[in-house]
Amino acid sequence: MKSYIISSSDVKYETNISMEDTHLEIVKNFCEENPDDAQYIFSNEKAHQQLLRDGELDEGAVWEAAASAVKFGLDNLTAIVDWNKVQLDGTTDEIMPLRDLPGKWRAFGWNVLRCDGHDLTALDAALDAAAACKGVPTVILADTVKGKGVSFMEGKAAWHGKAIPDAEFAQAMQELGGNV
C-alpha cells in the first residue's frame, strides 16, 4: 500500500496535483486518481487520528478541512490538538489568539473533548470516547505545557525547534529522570 501525505505545510504527492489547488480539490483529485487507496484511507471502517499543533490552527486550510469533515460525516476522524498555547515566535495569544477554542470547534459541528495531554490514561479515555461518538468528527483538546518537566524550557517559545546544547541537555535529562 502506498502512503500519501495531504498537508498544507509539507506537500508530497504521488499524483499530479498543483499547489494552486484548494484542499477540497486536492482530496477530490486524489480520490479520482487513486480510487482503491482512497476507499481504504477514507473508509468508515477505519479510525483516523490527526495530530495538530495549536499554531497550525492559524491556517485557514485547517478550518476548511474541519467544515468538510462535518459535511461529509467523518465520524471516524479524531483531531488531537496539542494545546500548549506556545508557538514559534511567542504565545498563541500574542501571535493569533484562538479565543474560545472549544466553542470554535463546536460551532463547526465537532464533538469536543478536553483532557490533560500529559496523562496517557486521560488521552486513552478521550480516544475511546471519540470512537464511540457517531455522526460527527471529534476533536480532543489536549492541554499540554511546552517543555514540561524541564525547568528552563517549560512554556518558553525560545526552545521551539531549537537544538539543546550539551550542558542544558544533561540538566534536562536529570530533571526528567533519564540517563545522559
Residue pairs with C-beta under 8 A, 6 or more apart in sequence:
1 37
1 40
2 14
2 34
2 37
4 13
4 14
4 15
4 30
4 34
4 37
4 41
5 11
5 12
5 13
6 13
6 23
6 26
6 27
6 30
8 23
8 59
8 61
8 62
9 56
11 19
13 30
15 29
15 30
15 33
15 34
16 29
16 33
17 25
17 26
17 29
17 30
21 29
22 64
23 61
23 64
23 65
23 68
24 64
24 68
27 68
30 38
31 38
31 42
40 46
41 48
42 74
43 76
44 75
44 76
45 76
46 76
47 76
47 78
47 131
48 74
48 76
48 77
48 78
49 77
49 78
49 79
49 80
49 127
50 77
50 78
50 79
50 80
51 79
51 80
51 82
52 62
52 79
52 80
52 81
52 82
53 81
53 82
53 84
53 87
54 81
54 82
54 83
54 84
54 85
54 87
54 92
54 98
54 101
55 87
55 88
55 92
55 95
56 62
57 81
57 92
57 98
57 101
58 87
58 95
58 96
63 108
66 79
66 105
66 108
66 110
66 137
67 108
67 109
69 77
69 110
69 137
70 108
70 109
70 110
70 136
70 137
73 135
73 136
74 137
75 133
75 134
75 135
75 136
75 137
75 138
76 137
77 137
77 138
78 127
78 130
78 131
78 137
78 138
78 139
78 140
79 110
79 137
79 138
79 139
79 140
80 123
80 139
80 140
80 142
81 101
81 139
81 140
81 141
81 142
82 117
82 142
82 144
83 101
83 117
83 141
83 142
83 143
83 144
84 117
84 144
84 145
84 146
84 155
85 91
85 92
85 93
85 146
86 92
86 146
86 155
86 156
86 157
86 160
87 95
87 157
87 160
88 157
88 160
88 161
89 95
89 157
90 157
91 157
92 98
98 104
101 141
102 112
102 114
102 141
105 112
105 139
105 141
106 112
109 136
110 136
110 137
110 138
110 139
111 130
111 133
111 136
111 137
111 138
111 139
112 138
112 139
112 141
113 126
113 129
113 130
113 138
113 139
113 140
113 141
114 126
114 140
114 141
114 142
114 143
115 122
115 123
115 125
115 126
115 140
115 141
115 142
115 143
116 122
116 142
116 143
117 123
117 142
117 143
117 144
118 144
118 145
118 148
123 140
123 142
126 140
126 142
127 140
129 138
130 138
130 140
145 154
145 155
146 153
146 154
146 155
146 156
146 157
146 159
146 160
147 153
147 154
147 155
147 156
147 159
148 154
149 175
149 176
150 171
150 172
150 175
150 176
151 175
152 168
152 171
152 172
153 159
153 172
164 172
169 180
170 180
173 179
173 180
174 180
